[in-house]
Amino acid sequence: MKLYQVFNGLMGMGPIFVIVIAKNEEEAKDLARGKFKETFGDRRLEPERYWRNLEVVTLSEDTSKSFVSEVEEG
């Protein structure tokens, strides 16, 4: 399993993203899309924009090993 960060291309106080553990990028996208739909699906204007253009970033290739991300400022 791998560790991914999936961004939806939108900004709040910082970039909007979820962290996902999945087998591959496609599964990470599917899981992220489901979470974005669950969270933003009731928006009146274009709710699809919250999950239409997802960007997947691999953070770790092996979740059985220790990992720490870079320091980020939202």
For each residue, the residues with C-beta under 8 A, 3 or more apart:
1: 21 22 23 62 63
2: 21 22 23 24 28 58 59 60 61 62 63
3: 19 20 21 58 59 60 63 67
4: 19 20 21 22 25 28 32 56 57 58 59
5: 17 18 19 20 56 57 59
6: 17 18 19 20 28 29 32 54 55 56 57
7: 15 16 17 54 55 57
8: 16 17 32 36 50 51 52 53 54 55
9: 53 54 55
10: 15 16 49 50
11: 14 15 16
12: 16
13: 74
14: 11 73 74
15: 7 10 11 74
16: 7 8 10 11 12 50
17: 5 6 7 8
18: 5 6 31 32 35 36
19: 3 4 5 6 59
20: 3 4 5 6 28 31 32
21: 1 2 3 4 63
22: 1 2 4 25 27 28 31
23: 1 2 27
24: 2 27 28
25: 4 22 28 29 56 58
26: 29 30
27: 22 23 24 30 31
28: 2 4 6 20 22 24 25 31 32 56
29: 6 25 26 32 33 54 56
30: 26 27 33 34
31: 18 20 22 27 28 34 35
32: 4 6 8 18 20 28 29 35 36 51 54 56
33: 29 30 36 37 51 54
34: 30 31 37 38
35: 18 31 32 38 39
36: 8 18 32 33 39 40 50 51 54
37: 33 34 40 41 47 50 51
38: 34 35 41
39: 35 36 50
40: 36 37 43 47 50 51
41: 37 38 47 50
42: 47
43: 40 46 47 50
44: 47
45:
46: 43 49
47: 37 40 41 42 43 44 50
48: 51 52
49: 10 46 52 53
50: 8 10 16 36 37 39 40 41 43 47
51: 8 32 33 36 37 40 48 54
52: 8 48 49
53: 8 9 49
54: 6 7 8 9 29 32 33 36 51
55: 6 7 8 9
56: 4 5 6 25 28 29 32
57: 4 5 6 7
58: 2 3 4 25 61
59: 2 3 4 5 19 67 69
60: 2 3 63 65 67
61: 2 58
62: 1 2 65
63: 1 2 3 21 60 67
64:
65: 60 62
66:
67: 3 59 60 63
68:
69: 59 72
70:
71:
72: 69
73: 14
74: 13 14 15
